[in-house]
Amino acid sequence: FVNDAVRPAYGMRNSVVPDELKHQYEAEFSQTIGKVGALIAGGTLASTTVIGLVKSLDWYAQFDKGLLGDQVRSIFAALPDDLDFRFHAALAEGADYSFVGQVRYSDWEEDHEWLDGFAAELLAAYPDRRALCAAFLAHRESVEAAGISAFPCQLLVDRLISADLAIGREIIDRSLAEPDTPLRNYLGFAVGALIETRPEEGRVLIARMLASPEPMIRSGGA
């Protein structure tokens, strides 16, 4: 995205970039960052586009203590905070900062402490667990279609199942009925939670899964 357009100048062979040239670069970067901020503020961009744009500027938000850093941090502070945007951000790798009001800039860590609270918010917003799974898949598809890694999906699914076993049951039921569903990728989390909370039921399910002709189903029960 934009990161190549705002990459600081570096001198060849460790030489120092002249201040005048550095200031010229920074002036141009400021204009570019301002245009990005205006596009985001316009509210017409898709959530995944906004996430991709701000991911391209995160270095300045984290490390630049000057005017450019302030400019980028003001963009981050004004990011959308509606559930739909934060749902996309929860599934997009590196987008923790998109959770306005939940993750401060100083707390950009990999412990994902915000996930439990967000999982509870999703469970409250989607009392129909089938609808929640459908929304999860739709948001995951949008993230991946934008070329962003959706690896954090696993983290969120794990928290959702831990908070409500009904999510795990929905994943299991959908996977057994529709072996091609992307939900099958999370069978391990669902089966593990069932074994831990309902051992007898879990063992019966595993026997059924191991007898399935579908490799992914057998793998989920292994």
GROMACS elastic network, one bead per residue, 0.5 to 0.9 nm:
[ bonds ]
;  ai    aj funct       b0    kb
    1     4     6  0.71517   500
    1     5     6  0.82343   500
    1    52     6  0.68938   500
    1    53     6  0.63354   500
    1    55     6  0.85130   500
    1    56     6  0.60073   500
    2     5     6  0.52667   500
    2     6     6  0.66157   500
    2     7     6  0.88324   500
    2    32     6  0.85357   500
    2    33     6  0.87494   500
    2    36     6  0.87194   500
    2    52     6  0.87868   500
    2    53     6  0.65439   500
    2    54     6  0.86638   500
    2    55     6  0.88402   500
    2    56     6  0.54104   500
    2    57     6  0.72416   500
    3     6     6  0.53229   500
    3     7     6  0.60619   500
    3    53     6  0.85379   500
    3    55     6  0.83965   500
    3    57     6  0.62002   500
    3    58     6  0.89467   500
    3    59     6  0.88758   500
    4     7     6  0.52454   500
    4     8     6  0.89899   500
    4    56     6  0.83300   500
    5     8     6  0.88906   500
    5    29     6  0.74277   500
    5    32     6  0.78764   500
    6    25     6  0.82543   500
    6    26     6  0.82748   500
    6    28     6  0.82685   500
    6    29     6  0.53448   500
    6    30     6  0.86276   500
    6    32     6  0.76334   500
    6    33     6  0.81130   500
    6    56     6  0.88690   500
    6    57     6  0.81359   500
    7    25     6  0.89721   500
    7    29     6  0.83948   500
    8    22     6  0.79094   500
    8    25     6  0.72322   500
    8    26     6  0.78693   500
    8    29     6  0.87713   500
    9    17     6  0.69835   500
    9    21     6  0.83547   500
    9    22     6  0.68066   500
    9    25     6  0.72539   500
   10    14     6  0.77397   500
   10    15     6  0.77828   500
   10    16     6  0.73631   500
   10    17     6  0.62540   500
   11    14     6  0.57249   500
   11    16     6  0.53995   500
   11    17     6  0.51799   500
   11    18     6  0.87348   500
   12    15     6  0.55157   500
   12    16     6  0.81730   500
   12    17     6  0.86998   500
   16    19     6  0.87397   500
   17    20     6  0.84392   500
   17    21     6  0.68315   500
   17    22     6  0.64577   500
   18    21     6  0.54306   500
   18    22     6  0.62277   500
   18    23     6  0.87344   500
   19    23     6  0.60697   500
   19    24     6  0.85758   500
   20    23     6  0.52090   500
   20    24     6  0.63386   500
   20    25     6  0.88046   500
   21    24     6  0.50356   500
   21    25     6  0.63036   500
   21    26     6  0.86684   500
   22    25     6  0.51659   500
   22    26     6  0.62280   500
   22    27     6  0.86880   500
   23    27     6  0.61024   500
   23    28     6  0.86288   500
   24    27     6  0.51931   500
   24    28     6  0.63776   500
   24    29     6  0.86455   500
   25    28     6  0.52041   500
   25    29     6  0.61073   500
   25    30     6  0.86017   500
   26    30     6  0.60275   500
   26    31     6  0.86540   500
   26    68     6  0.76162   500
   27    30     6  0.51330   500
   27    31     6  0.65101   500
   27    32     6  0.88608   500
   28    31     6  0.52077   500
   28    32     6  0.63814   500
   28    33     6  0.87083   500
   29    32     6  0.50212   500
   29    33     6  0.60358   500
   29    34     6  0.84000   500
   29    68     6  0.78423   500
   30    33     6  0.51033   500
   30    34     6  0.59832   500
   30    35     6  0.86112   500
   30    67     6  0.85050   500
   30    68     6  0.63377   500
   30    71     6  0.77768   500
   31    34     6  0.50312   500
   31    35     6  0.62889   500
   31    36     6  0.87391   500
   32    35     6  0.51787   500
   32    36     6  0.63521   500
   32    37     6  0.86908   500
   33    36     6  0.50376   500
   33    37     6  0.61533   500
   33    38     6  0.86237   500
   33    57     6  0.82936   500
   33    68     6  0.81275   500
   33    71     6  0.74848   500
   33    72     6  0.70422   500
   33    75     6  0.88897   500
   34    37     6  0.50325   500
   34    38     6  0.61836   500
   34    39     6  0.86903   500
   34    71     6  0.77259   500
   34    72     6  0.85705   500
   34    75     6  0.88744   500
   35    38     6  0.50380   500
   35    39     6  0.62469   500
   35    40     6  0.86930   500
   36    39     6  0.51655   500
   36    40     6  0.63009   500
   36    41     6  0.85806   500
   36    53     6  0.74729   500
   36    54     6  0.86228   500
   36    75     6  0.86247   500
   37    40     6  0.51778   500
   37    41     6  0.60335   500
   37    42     6  0.85459   500
   37    71     6  0.87539   500
   37    72     6  0.80220   500
   37    74     6  0.86682   500
   37    75     6  0.57298   500
   37    76     6  0.89537   500
   38    41     6  0.50201   500
   38    42     6  0.60906   500
   38    75     6  0.89436   500
   39    42     6  0.51584   500
   39    43     6  0.72505   500
   39    44     6  0.75784   500
   39    45     6  0.73335   500
   39    50     6  0.87978   500
   40    43     6  0.57699   500
   40    44     6  0.74159   500
   40    45     6  0.65885   500
   40    50     6  0.63998   500
   40    53     6  0.86937   500
   40    75     6  0.80966   500
   40    78     6  0.88491   500
   40    79     6  0.77084   500
   41    44     6  0.82505   500
   41    75     6  0.83169   500
   41    78     6  0.77101   500
   41    79     6  0.79849   500
   41    80     6  0.89506   500
   42    45     6  0.76905   500
   43    46     6  0.83280   500
   43    80     6  0.86767   500
   45    48     6  0.81729   500
   45    49     6  0.61527   500
   45    50     6  0.63718   500
   46    49     6  0.51783   500
   46    50     6  0.63994   500
   46    51     6  0.87352   500
   46    85     6  0.88252   500
   47    50     6  0.51586   500
   47    51     6  0.62179   500
   47    52     6  0.86516   500
   47    80     6  0.87250   500
   47    84     6  0.80571   500
   47    85     6  0.55506   500
   47    86     6  0.86529   500
   47    88     6  0.68201   500
   47    89     6  0.80525   500
   47   142     6  0.89668   500
   47   143     6  0.88699   500
   48    52     6  0.61113   500
   48    53     6  0.85950   500
   48    85     6  0.81975   500
   48    88     6  0.68474   500
   48    89     6  0.78216   500
   48    92     6  0.83396   500
   48   142     6  0.70990   500
   48   143     6  0.60524   500
   48   145     6  0.89425   500
   48   146     6  0.63806   500
   48   148     6  0.82603   500
   49    52     6  0.50945   500
   49    53     6  0.61978   500
   49    54     6  0.87352   500
   49   146     6  0.73729   500
   50    53     6  0.51253   500
   50    54     6  0.62461   500
   50    55     6  0.84970   500
   50    79     6  0.84426   500
   51    54     6  0.53474   500
   51    55     6  0.60137   500
   51    56     6  0.86497   500
   51    85     6  0.88864   500
   51    88     6  0.84531   500
   51    89     6  0.69498   500
   51    92     6  0.80078   500
   51    95     6  0.67842   500
   51    98     6  0.74168   500
   52    55     6  0.51660   500
   52    56     6  0.64467   500
   52    95     6  0.87522   500
   52   146     6  0.81376   500
   52   147     6  0.89262   500
   52   148     6  0.76455   500
   53    56     6  0.52498   500
   53    57     6  0.69067   500
   54    57     6  0.50808   500
   54    58     6  0.61834   500
   54    72     6  0.84237   500
   54    75     6  0.81988   500
   54    76     6  0.73239   500
   54    95     6  0.85734   500
   54    98     6  0.85926   500
   55    58     6  0.52341   500
   55    59     6  0.83524   500
   55    94     6  0.73276   500
   55    95     6  0.69822   500
   56    59     6  0.76934   500
   57    60     6  0.57964   500
   57    61     6  0.68423   500
   57    72     6  0.69112   500
   58    61     6  0.50065   500
   58    62     6  0.61744   500
   58    63     6  0.85092   500
   58    72     6  0.78754   500
   58    73     6  0.86945   500
   58    76     6  0.88795   500
   58    97     6  0.87805   500
   59    62     6  0.52425   500
   59    63     6  0.58520   500
   59    64     6  0.72342   500
   59    69     6  0.84647   500
   60    63     6  0.54104   500
   60    65     6  0.80110   500
   60    66     6  0.89489   500
   60    68     6  0.67719   500
   60    70     6  0.82707   500
   60    71     6  0.87477   500
   60    72     6  0.64667   500
   60    73     6  0.78790   500
   61    64     6  0.63215   500
   61    65     6  0.83482   500
   61    68     6  0.84175   500
   61    69     6  0.51832   500
   61    70     6  0.73161   500
   61    71     6  0.83768   500
   61    72     6  0.56289   500
   61    73     6  0.51619   500
   61    74     6  0.88838   500
   61    76     6  0.79550   500
   61   105     6  0.78111   500
   62    65     6  0.83908   500
   62    69     6  0.76664   500
   62    73     6  0.84430   500
   62   105     6  0.70379   500
   62   106     6  0.82138   500
   62   108     6  0.87721   500
   63    69     6  0.73173   500
   64    67     6  0.80280   500
   64    68     6  0.68542   500
   64    70     6  0.78979   500
   65    68     6  0.77789   500
   65    69     6  0.55546   500
   65    70     6  0.71256   500
   66    69     6  0.53880   500
   66    70     6  0.63859   500
   66    71     6  0.87401   500
   67    70     6  0.50274   500
   67    71     6  0.60867   500
   67    72     6  0.86905   500
   68    72     6  0.62544   500
   68    73     6  0.85559   500
   69    72     6  0.52021   500
   69    73     6  0.60483   500
   69    74     6  0.85550   500
   70    73     6  0.50880   500
   70    74     6  0.61599   500
   70    75     6  0.87659   500
   71    74     6  0.53047   500
   71    75     6  0.66678   500
   72    75     6  0.50740   500
   72    76     6  0.64031   500
   72    77     6  0.87056   500
   73    77     6  0.60911   500
   73    78     6  0.86795   500
   73   105     6  0.86990   500
   74    77     6  0.50598   500
   74    78     6  0.64294   500
   74    79     6  0.89734   500
   75    78     6  0.52890   500
   75    79     6  0.65353   500
   76    79     6  0.52897   500
   76    97     6  0.76568   500
   76    98     6  0.73309   500
   76   100     6  0.79509   500
   77    80     6  0.88004   500
   77    98     6  0.88664   500
   77   100     6  0.67775   500
   77   101     6  0.87193   500
   78    81     6  0.85201   500
   78   100     6  0.80174   500
   79    98     6  0.67468   500
   79    99     6  0.84202   500
   79   100     6  0.67800   500
   80    83     6  0.88831   500
   80    85     6  0.65329   500
   80    86     6  0.79528   500
   80    98     6  0.78824   500
   80    99     6  0.85210   500
   80   100     6  0.73848   500
   81    84     6  0.83563   500
   81    85     6  0.65731   500
   81    86     6  0.63959   500
   81    98     6  0.77901   500
   81    99     6  0.66568   500
   81   100     6  0.56782   500
   81   101     6  0.79958   500
   82    85     6  0.56123   500
   82    86     6  0.63551   500
   82    87     6  0.86356   500
   83    86     6  0.50931   500
   83    87     6  0.58694   500
   83    88     6  0.86513   500
   83   121     6  0.86432   500
   83   122     6  0.82912   500
   83   125     6  0.89509   500
   84    87     6  0.50563   500
   84    88     6  0.64841   500
   84    89     6  0.87112   500
   84   139     6  0.85054   500
   85    88     6  0.53006   500
   85    89     6  0.62557   500
   85    90     6  0.86894   500
   85    98     6  0.81892   500
   85    99     6  0.86915   500
   86    90     6  0.59477   500
   86    91     6  0.86954   500
   86    98     6  0.66581   500
   86    99     6  0.59401   500
   86   100     6  0.84497   500
   86   118     6  0.88109   500
   87    90     6  0.51483   500
   87    91     6  0.67337   500
   87    92     6  0.89404   500
   87   118     6  0.86664   500
   87   122     6  0.84461   500
   87   136     6  0.81083   500
   87   139     6  0.70487   500
   88    91     6  0.54305   500
   88    92     6  0.63426   500
   88    95     6  0.88748   500
   88   136     6  0.89578   500
   88   139     6  0.57023   500
   88   140     6  0.72595   500
   88   142     6  0.78126   500
   88   143     6  0.66184   500
   89    92     6  0.50420   500
   89    93     6  0.78638   500
   89    94     6  0.84155   500
   89    95     6  0.53247   500
   89    96     6  0.67721   500
   89    97     6  0.84383   500
   89    98     6  0.60639   500
   89    99     6  0.73274   500
   89   143     6  0.84790   500
   90    93     6  0.78119   500
   90    94     6  0.89861   500
   90    95     6  0.68855   500
   90    96     6  0.68278   500
   90    98     6  0.83128   500
   90    99     6  0.80855   500
   90   115     6  0.81916   500
   90   118     6  0.85423   500
   90   150     6  0.88170   500
   90   152     6  0.68663   500
   90   153     6  0.75241   500
   90   156     6  0.74777   500
   91    95     6  0.80248   500
   91   136     6  0.88658   500
   91   139     6  0.76623   500
   91   140     6  0.64287   500
   91   143     6  0.71228   500
   91   149     6  0.81335   500
   91   150     6  0.52242   500
   91   151     6  0.70140   500
   91   152     6  0.50763   500
   91   153     6  0.50627   500
   91   154     6  0.86246   500
   91   155     6  0.87684   500
   91   156     6  0.76482   500
   92    95     6  0.56380   500
   92    96     6  0.82613   500
   92   140     6  0.82352   500
   92   143     6  0.62529   500
   92   144     6  0.83301   500
   92   148     6  0.61832   500
   92   149     6  0.59767   500
   92   150     6  0.50098   500
   92   151     6  0.72555   500
   92   152     6  0.64430   500
   92   153     6  0.79501   500
   93    96     6  0.78534   500
   93   148     6  0.69491   500
   93   149     6  0.55020   500
   93   150     6  0.58599   500
   93   151     6  0.62197   500
   93   152     6  0.58744   500
   93   153     6  0.88489   500
   94    97     6  0.77770   500
   94   149     6  0.87993   500
   94   152     6  0.87178   500
   95    98     6  0.55391   500
   95    99     6  0.79569   500
   96    99     6  0.59801   500
   96   102     6  0.89476   500
   96   103     6  0.69127   500
   96   108     6  0.72220   500
   96   109     6  0.86386   500
   96   110     6  0.89374   500
   96   112     6  0.80161   500
   96   114     6  0.88345   500
   97   100     6  0.68895   500
   97   102     6  0.84358   500
   97   103     6  0.60377   500
   97   104     6  0.72136   500
   97   105     6  0.68965   500
   97   107     6  0.89627   500
   97   108     6  0.70637   500
   98   101     6  0.89803   500
   98   102     6  0.87596   500
   98   103     6  0.79613   500
   99   102     6  0.53639   500
   99   103     6  0.58771   500
   99   104     6  0.85620   500
   99   114     6  0.87260   500
  100   103     6  0.64808   500
  100   104     6  0.77161   500
  101   104     6  0.69494   500
  102   114     6  0.65753   500
  103   106     6  0.81418   500
  103   107     6  0.61154   500
  103   108     6  0.70054   500
  103   113     6  0.89171   500
  103   114     6  0.71887   500
  104   107     6  0.51888   500
  104   108     6  0.69599   500
  105   108     6  0.57562   500
  106   109     6  0.84968   500
  108   111     6  0.88484   500
  108   112     6  0.88706   500
  109   112     6  0.70106   500
  109   113     6  0.88993   500
  110   113     6  0.83952   500
  111   114     6  0.85384   500
  112   115     6  0.56887   500
  112   116     6  0.84825   500
  112   155     6  0.86570   500
  113   116     6  0.67576   500
  113   117     6  0.81338   500
  114   117     6  0.55709   500
  114   118     6  0.63092   500
  114   119     6  0.87126   500
  115   118     6  0.50404   500
  115   119     6  0.59303   500
  115   120     6  0.85344   500
  115   155     6  0.80502   500
  115   156     6  0.66399   500
  115   159     6  0.70330   500
  116   119     6  0.51119   500
  116   120     6  0.62886   500
  116   121     6  0.86898   500
  116   156     6  0.83950   500
  116   159     6  0.62558   500
  116   160     6  0.80099   500
  116   163     6  0.81698   500
  117   120     6  0.51787   500
  117   121     6  0.63057   500
  117   122     6  0.88325   500
  118   122     6  0.62785   500
  118   123     6  0.86568   500
  118   156     6  0.86707   500
  119   122     6  0.51511   500
  119   123     6  0.62350   500
  119   124     6  0.86728   500
  119   156     6  0.69682   500
  119   157     6  0.85458   500
  119   159     6  0.64193   500
  119   160     6  0.55390   500
  119   163     6  0.76387   500
  120   123     6  0.51053   500
  120   124     6  0.62331   500
  120   125     6  0.86208   500
  120   159     6  0.89684   500
  120   160     6  0.76911   500
  120   163     6  0.74230   500
  121   124     6  0.52050   500
  121   125     6  0.61741   500
  121   126     6  0.86629   500
  122   126     6  0.60032   500
  122   127     6  0.85615   500
  122   132     6  0.76239   500
  122   160     6  0.85056   500
  123   126     6  0.52468   500
  123   127     6  0.60228   500
  123   128     6  0.85120   500
  123   129     6  0.77710   500
  123   132     6  0.75996   500
  123   160     6  0.77012   500
  123   163     6  0.85741   500
  123   164     6  0.82046   500
  124   127     6  0.58689   500
  125   128     6  0.88619   500
  125   132     6  0.84475   500
  126   129     6  0.64195   500
  126   130     6  0.86228   500
  126   131     6  0.65298   500
  126   132     6  0.53735   500
  126   135     6  0.89190   500
  127   130     6  0.87928   500
  127   131     6  0.80190   500
  127   132     6  0.76949   500
  128   131     6  0.52907   500
  128   132     6  0.64389   500
  128   133     6  0.89296   500
  129   133     6  0.62347   500
  129   134     6  0.85750   500
  129   166     6  0.69392   500
  129   167     6  0.60447   500
  129   170     6  0.71061   500
  130   133     6  0.52105   500
  130   134     6  0.62787   500
  130   135     6  0.86733   500
  130   167     6  0.79805   500
  130   170     6  0.65740   500
  130   171     6  0.88724   500
  131   134     6  0.50170   500
  131   135     6  0.61145   500
  131   136     6  0.85123   500
  132   135     6  0.50352   500
  132   136     6  0.60417   500
  132   137     6  0.86536   500
  132   167     6  0.84053   500
  133   137     6  0.62616   500
  133   138     6  0.86400   500
  133   167     6  0.76043   500
  133   170     6  0.77730   500
  133   171     6  0.77896   500
  133   183     6  0.81516   500
  134   137     6  0.52291   500
  134   138     6  0.62313   500
  134   139     6  0.87208   500
  135   138     6  0.50510   500
  135   139     6  0.61626   500
  135   140     6  0.84780   500
  136   139     6  0.52978   500
  136   140     6  0.60811   500
  136   141     6  0.85803   500
  136   153     6  0.86424   500
  137   140     6  0.50091   500
  137   141     6  0.60540   500
  137   142     6  0.86393   500
  137   182     6  0.75180   500
  137   183     6  0.77872   500
  138   141     6  0.51623   500
  138   142     6  0.63647   500
  138   143     6  0.88380   500
  139   142     6  0.50843   500
  139   143     6  0.63001   500
  139   144     6  0.87236   500
  140   143     6  0.51804   500
  140   144     6  0.62471   500
  140   145     6  0.85109   500
  140   150     6  0.65393   500
  140   153     6  0.74506   500
  141   144     6  0.52388   500
  141   145     6  0.59617   500
  141   146     6  0.86287   500
  141   150     6  0.87326   500
  142   145     6  0.50858   500
  142   146     6  0.63599   500
  143   146     6  0.52926   500
  143   147     6  0.68650   500
  143   148     6  0.56558   500
  143   149     6  0.72500   500
  143   150     6  0.64380   500
  144   147     6  0.51647   500
  144   148     6  0.52981   500
  144   149     6  0.61820   500
  144   150     6  0.62020   500
  145   148     6  0.74241   500
  146   149     6  0.88563   500
  149   152     6  0.80567   500
  150   153     6  0.57773   500
  150   154     6  0.84783   500
  151   154     6  0.62538   500
  151   155     6  0.79213   500
  152   155     6  0.51779   500
  152   156     6  0.64941   500
  152   157     6  0.87151   500
  153   156     6  0.52528   500
  153   157     6  0.60809   500
  153   158     6  0.85329   500
  154   157     6  0.52154   500
  154   158     6  0.61290   500
  154   159     6  0.87320   500
  154   185     6  0.87201   500
  154   186     6  0.71191   500
  154   189     6  0.86076   500
  155   158     6  0.52827   500
  155   159     6  0.64757   500
  155   160     6  0.88129   500
  156   159     6  0.51613   500
  156   160     6  0.61558   500
  156   161     6  0.86738   500
  157   160     6  0.50055   500
  157   161     6  0.61340   500
  157   162     6  0.84855   500
  157   167     6  0.84584   500
  157   168     6  0.87186   500
  157   186     6  0.73626   500
  157   189     6  0.77937   500
  157   190     6  0.88891   500
  158   161     6  0.53268   500
  158   162     6  0.61704   500
  158   163     6  0.86664   500
  158   186     6  0.83062   500
  158   189     6  0.60979   500
  158   190     6  0.80471   500
  159   162     6  0.50420   500
  159   163     6  0.61538   500
  159   164     6  0.86332   500
  160   163     6  0.51344   500
  160   164     6  0.61203   500
  160   165     6  0.80251   500
  160   167     6  0.67507   500
  160   168     6  0.82554   500
  161   164     6  0.50574   500
  161   165     6  0.51218   500
  161   166     6  0.72733   500
  161   167     6  0.53933   500
  161   168     6  0.53190   500
  161   169     6  0.87586   500
  161   189     6  0.74767   500
  161   190     6  0.66628   500
  161   193     6  0.72240   500
  162   165     6  0.64593   500
  162   167     6  0.88081   500
  162   168     6  0.85408   500
  162   189     6  0.89967   500
  162   190     6  0.89687   500
  162   193     6  0.70922   500
  163   167     6  0.86581   500
  164   167     6  0.59264   500
  164   168     6  0.75454   500
  165   168     6  0.50414   500
  165   169     6  0.63279   500
  165   170     6  0.86784   500
  165   190     6  0.77693   500
  165   193     6  0.72103   500
  165   194     6  0.74109   500
  165   197     6  0.87543   500
  166   170     6  0.61363   500
  166   171     6  0.86164   500
  167   170     6  0.50990   500
  167   171     6  0.62871   500
  167   172     6  0.86830   500
  167   190     6  0.78257   500
  168   171     6  0.50889   500
  168   172     6  0.62031   500
  168   173     6  0.86019   500
  168   186     6  0.86369   500
  168   187     6  0.78532   500
  168   189     6  0.74603   500
  168   191     6  0.73120   500
  168   193     6  0.73889   500
  168   194     6  0.75986   500
  169   172     6  0.50304   500
  169   173     6  0.60106   500
  169   174     6  0.84382   500
  169   190     6  0.68631   500
  169   191     6  0.84836   500
  169   194     6  0.81358   500
  170   173     6  0.51263   500
  170   174     6  0.59519   500
  170   175     6  0.83287   500
  170   190     6  0.88100   500
  171   174     6  0.52883   500
  171   175     6  0.59727   500
  171   176     6  0.85720   500
  171   183     6  0.58199   500
  171   184     6  0.69640   500
  171   186     6  0.72844   500
  171   187     6  0.66243   500
  171   190     6  0.68003   500
  172   175     6  0.51580   500
  172   176     6  0.61563   500
  172   177     6  0.85595   500
  172   183     6  0.82296   500
  172   184     6  0.75737   500
  172   186     6  0.87385   500
  172   187     6  0.62801   500
  172   190     6  0.66970   500
  172   191     6  0.74972   500
  173   176     6  0.52976   500
  173   177     6  0.61262   500
  173   178     6  0.83359   500
  174   177     6  0.51216   500
  174   178     6  0.55969   500
  174   179     6  0.76168   500
  174   181     6  0.72203   500
  174   183     6  0.73125   500
  174   184     6  0.79415   500
  175   178     6  0.50767   500
  175   180     6  0.73355   500
  175   181     6  0.61572   500
  175   182     6  0.81888   500
  175   183     6  0.63325   500
  175   184     6  0.51238   500
  175   185     6  0.89019   500
  175   187     6  0.76095   500
  175   217     6  0.74048   500
  176   179     6  0.57209   500
  176   184     6  0.83897   500
  176   209     6  0.80527   500
  176   212     6  0.87138   500
  176   217     6  0.71885   500
  177   181     6  0.89344   500
  178   181     6  0.56312   500
  178   184     6  0.86975   500
  179   182     6  0.84030   500
  179   183     6  0.87574   500
  179   184     6  0.68288   500
  179   214     6  0.70349   500
  179   216     6  0.74978   500
  179   217     6  0.70516   500
  180   183     6  0.83461   500
  180   184     6  0.73674   500
  180   216     6  0.88102   500
  181   184     6  0.59252   500
  181   185     6  0.83769   500
  182   185     6  0.58559   500
  182   186     6  0.81440   500
  183   186     6  0.56667   500
  183   187     6  0.71208   500
  184   187     6  0.51690   500
  184   188     6  0.84317   500
  184   216     6  0.71207   500
  184   217     6  0.72947   500
  184   220     6  0.76436   500
  185   188     6  0.75779   500
  185   189     6  0.89869   500
  185   216     6  0.81024   500
  185   220     6  0.80628   500
  186   189     6  0.55494   500
  186   190     6  0.65958   500
  186   191     6  0.88357   500
  186   220     6  0.80882   500
  187   190     6  0.50486   500
  187   191     6  0.59246   500
  187   192     6  0.82820   500
  187   216     6  0.89722   500
  187   217     6  0.79240   500
  187   219     6  0.87767   500
  187   220     6  0.52513   500
  187   221     6  0.77574   500
  188   191     6  0.52692   500
  188   192     6  0.59082   500
  188   193     6  0.85182   500
  188   219     6  0.83994   500
  188   220     6  0.51670   500
  188   221     6  0.71054   500
  188   222     6  0.85809   500
  189   192     6  0.52181   500
  189   193     6  0.62403   500
  189   194     6  0.87269   500
  189   220     6  0.88352   500
  190   193     6  0.52927   500
  190   194     6  0.63064   500
  190   195     6  0.87463   500
  191   194     6  0.50468   500
  191   195     6  0.61276   500
  191   196     6  0.85767   500
  191   202     6  0.67870   500
  191   205     6  0.81545   500
  191   206     6  0.78046   500
  191   220     6  0.75200   500
  191   221     6  0.70518   500
  192   195     6  0.51864   500
  192   196     6  0.62368   500
  192   197     6  0.87394   500
  192   202     6  0.81751   500
  193   196     6  0.51225   500
  193   197     6  0.61898   500
  193   198     6  0.81343   500
  193   202     6  0.86874   500
  194   197     6  0.52470   500
  194   198     6  0.52501   500
  194   199     6  0.67401   500
  194   201     6  0.74141   500
  194   202     6  0.53837   500
  194   203     6  0.89735   500
  195   198     6  0.53596   500
  195   200     6  0.74979   500
  195   201     6  0.73593   500
  195   203     6  0.69204   500
  196   199     6  0.59616   500
  196   202     6  0.80764   500
  197   202     6  0.84599   500
  198   201     6  0.55067   500
  198   202     6  0.59290   500
  198   203     6  0.87170   500
  199   203     6  0.61624   500
  199   204     6  0.87430   500
  200   203     6  0.52766   500
  200   204     6  0.64749   500
  200   205     6  0.87283   500
  201   204     6  0.52587   500
  201   205     6  0.62480   500
  201   206     6  0.87338   500
  202   205     6  0.50652   500
  202   206     6  0.61669   500
  202   207     6  0.87188   500
  203   206     6  0.50969   500
  203   207     6  0.63049   500
  203   208     6  0.86864   500
  204   207     6  0.52776   500
  204   208     6  0.63881   500
  204   209     6  0.87661   500
  205   208     6  0.50685   500
  205   209     6  0.61548   500
  205   210     6  0.86417   500
  205   221     6  0.79306   500
  206   210     6  0.60403   500
  206   211     6  0.85804   500
  206   218     6  0.83973   500
  206   220     6  0.84339   500
  206   222     6  0.74620   500
  207   210     6  0.52410   500
  207   211     6  0.64194   500
  207   212     6  0.89466   500
  207   221     6  0.77254   500
  208   211     6  0.53039   500
  208   212     6  0.65984   500
  208   218     6  0.87923   500
  208   221     6  0.84452   500
  209   212     6  0.51365   500
  209   213     6  0.87394   500
  209   214     6  0.86636   500
  209   217     6  0.57544   500
  209   218     6  0.52936   500
  209   219     6  0.83147   500
  209   220     6  0.74970   500
  209   221     6  0.55026   500
  209   222     6  0.83348   500
  210   213     6  0.83454   500
  210   215     6  0.89546   500
  210   217     6  0.72504   500
  210   219     6  0.77046   500
  210   220     6  0.84257   500
  210   221     6  0.59278   500
  210   222     6  0.69365   500
  211   214     6  0.87250   500
  211   217     6  0.88987   500
  211   218     6  0.70463   500
  212   215     6  0.75551   500
  212   217     6  0.64204   500
  212   218     6  0.60508   500
  213   217     6  0.79125   500
  213   218     6  0.76354   500
  214   217     6  0.53377   500
  214   218     6  0.63793   500
  214   219     6  0.86755   500
  215   218     6  0.51389   500
  215   219     6  0.60410   500
  215   220     6  0.85968   500
  216   220     6  0.61611   500
  216   221     6  0.87883   500
  217   220     6  0.50874   500
  217   221     6  0.65094   500
  217   222     6  0.87769   500
  218   221     6  0.52256   500
  218   222     6  0.61666   500
  219   222     6  0.51106   500
